[in-house]
Amino acid sequence: MNARTDLQARVDDYFAERRRLGFELHKTGLALASFARYVDRLGHQGPLSVEVMADWARHDKWQRDDPQTWARRLKLLRPFARYLRQFEPRTEVPDESVFGPVPGRVAPHIYREEEIVDLLAAARRLQPQGGLRPATFETLFGLIASAGLRVSEALDLLDTDVDLNSGALTVRQTKFAKSRLLPLHPSTVNALERYRRQRTRHVRTTAETPFFVGTRGQRLGHALGLRQVHRVFIELRDQLGWTNRGAHDGPRIHDLRHSFAVRRVMLWQVLGADIDQAMLALSTYMGHAKISNTYWYLTGVPELMALAGTKFERFAKDPGAGDE
């Protein structure tokens, strides 16, 4: 690999090929763009080596001195390195011996009901009082908590995707290139209707207007930015002073989605529902690519460990039970 233009061309070709197969590769795209810039700054000549890739992985923009973070970054380069080998056979492909294996999913912060109530109340107190900004963040966080959306899915909603007459959302072309129709609880429909009425007083809307809009300056009426959403959430989280019960640095917006799933499974358990059948419905509702991602909630959070243990005990007593 003799120049960044060559590497960038390979990156572009790689993405074109993968996207034809239905992959979105947003996180990988950011990583490979960063890697191409890094190689350019190095002035690297010749085939790409594990050493170059590992050095890039260590240069996390957040400057985390954490081998687990480096392992995650390096993992993003492996498929591309294998792709490059067909053009440059001397390209090296890093393995887990560099920083160790990428750690599995870790326990999220499962929000208690009162924490969600407090979060929405804090959002309602944002400035300017009574304006569109507090209404936007209160409704956004409330929708994620009540419908289990990914943050990106909520921010990508257009006005036409929110059908309040039928009480449903259309979530289009999400993480795994799938679209899905989500029924909503009547209380959620009412909250979305209140927000839409208030938004209409501030912003001229069409069917293609983002449902959640920026509220200040040139961003007024345009899509709400992900960085701004995270910044406001962290501000509110710090104000509320929650005790972190997850394994991440602190409670996250995404943990609202996890909390939705956990509360739903716990409710089904109390109601005596067929958990295996219910998990199929939950997997579809949440847009998981594999049902194993949904079953993770039984083993990945303390609240459902008892249920996971009961299911395993039943299977141990009757090996055929798992085939029902």
Buried (B, 14 or more C-beta within 10 A) or exposed (E): BEEBEBBBEBBEEBBEEBEEEEBBBEEBBEBBEBBBBBBBEEEBEEBBBBEBBBEBBBEBEEEEEEBBBBBBBBBBBBBBBEBBBEEBEEBBBBEEEBBEEBEEEEBBBBBEEEBBEBBBEBBBEBEEEEBBBBBBBBBBBBBBBBBBBBBEBBBBBBBEBBEBEEBBBBBBEBEEEBEBEBEBEEEBBEBBEEBBEBBEEBBEBEEEBBBBBBBEEEEEBEBBEEEBBEEBBBEBBEEEEBEEBBEEEEBBBBBBBBBBBBBBBBEBBEEEBEBEEBBEEBBBBBBBEEBEBBBBBBBBBEBBEEBBEEBEEEEEEEEEEEEE
